[in-house]
Amino acid sequence: MAMTRFERLLGLLLRAAVRVFLAVFELFAPQRGSAEQPRLPPISSPLLRVPAIHLARQIRRKEVSSLFFLCCSLYLRFAAALQEAAQVDKLIEEETGGEDVLEDRLPLLGVPVTVKEAFALQGMPNSTGLLSRRTVISGVDAPSVALLKRAGAIPLGVTNCSELCMWLESHNHLYGITRNPYNLGRIAGGSSGGEGSIIGSGASVVGVGSDIGGSIRIPCFFNGIFGHKPTSGIVNNAGQHPPPSGQQPGFLCTGPMCRYAEDLMPMLRIMAGPAAEKLSLSAEVDLRNLRFFSVPHDGGSPLLSPVDPQLIQAQKKVVERLEADLGIKVKEVRIPQLKYSFQIWGAMMSSPGKDGKSPTTFAELMGGGKRVWPAWELFKCMLGVSPHTVAAIGLALVEMFQSSQPSQFILQQKESLQRELEELLGTDGVLLYPSHPQLAPKHHQPIFTPFNFSYTGIFNILGLPVTQCPLGLSVEGLPLGLQLVAGKLQDRLPLATALYLEKAFGGWRDPGDRAHTAENTLNTPKSSSNAT
Ligand SMILES: CCCCCCCC/C=C\CCCCCCCC(N)=O
């Protein structure tokens, strides 16, 4: 499917326009030309440098007191969490069945967990960054959170997200802006950016995120941690605001975020409840028996930025490593339909559900049921008195011009992409695909590159499981990474691949450790192009 001359011209014009906007933005953006980027101090507690499942073992063996562990951190539910930690230590003291019984019954006993604020966590705010919801306090737990609690985890509190979970940057007028621990001038991603930042910085062990367009994977990528968007329908999505409508329930996924790949599978098993059985998570995976495919970019959509050369290089290194270590051949494939990822995502997100009802508009969600007028909000925003962010107002404005009838061409692209990927991946295929075309951008920069999330969003529409895997740091000291995609219900394949890549590339890096920036393993190639 070659590009027409018109598409090429349009692409050139769009990219030129974005470059001009970005150049103007750079002129006014803070930290221009500063060599030493503001970052966090190194992590001092060794307890923050082990996977959650190791920590759980140390707590069960009484090597670490759950109470002591919580003293290392200060969070929103601090007093309640301390009480729960004391109960955990008492329970361990009184347990006569031994460590195995505890592990079986309460696999996360005493492990601290944080939760994206869009989820209900009893007694905690659930505003989803909307000023009008600032007094909403959850009376019950979302099912995924309840399952983690039932497994013994201790929630520390809730973390920031973008307004109504619909932006690449976690910024709202209630909590403010979330920063990236590797460079405080960069975004932490969205919408689960608070989780990405707190886990990446080492201040939380594991967390709960949600993803309808990349909201687990984008923050995991920007903050150098692991995350998993499960096969659609596996983890219960209830108890989140906003509730998905139309066809969106099929695209929204709840999943784990963590620093160590080892934690992904146990977290997923707990969060999925009985549905975990569908994933055969205990089945052994031998990577040498898998078929790997590498897709270096989306084929050159004019709406999206070209993939950063350092990300292309990182993906090549993964291919070389897999081939050398496993004795396999990774096949490079081009999938032309991916070029329409944004159009496919947009069309499906606004399609009516099986009941024929259209999804709730973003403008209605912003107004809490009563539609806001985006142009009026924009005017108020210019005067500095709108309760909404520029991004949310922009989304509501764009929505006004969106057709409710998706074009037949786009629907055909979606169908053929679904067929092609299902055939390609089968039950033993893993696809390597960039997580995002850019490294963590500066604050507010996504306003000029809003479509870049389509690299992740397309897999929500296809319902495929995707693991986000960190791959070390760039020359600027920002996280590199990759998406690992498998066929439906084959979640164990990208999870096993992430475990291997963690060993091969070092996984999460302490953002406060300056040595990483100097040591970064991946060289920058001179040029790259997305043209097919
Ligand atoms: C201020 C300019 C706004 C322009 C809007 C252009 C349209 C872009 C459309 C959608 C952006 C959605 C980003 C979604 C990010 C992740 C969502 C998620 N919860 O998984």
The ligand as a Gaussian input file, in Angstrom:
#p B3LYP/6-31G(d) Opt

LIG

0 1
 C       -4.477000      20.568000      22.591000
 C       -4.568000      19.902000      21.295000
 C       -5.459000      18.690000      21.300000
 C       -5.514000      18.042000      19.967000
 C       -6.213000      16.737000      20.039000
 C       -5.900000      15.876000      18.862000
 C       -6.586000      14.560000      18.931000
 C       -5.768000      13.520000      19.633000
 C       -6.678000      12.476000      20.096000
 C       -6.547000      11.803000      21.206000
 C       -5.433000      11.889000      22.165000
 C       -5.665000      10.887000      23.225000
 C       -4.434000      10.527000      23.990000
 C       -4.731000       9.309000      24.789000
 C       -3.596000       8.894000      25.657000
 C       -3.825000       7.644000      26.455000
 C       -5.251000       7.360000      26.806000
 C       -5.419000       6.189000      27.761000
 N       -6.218000       6.402000      28.804000
 O       -4.946000       5.096000      27.549000

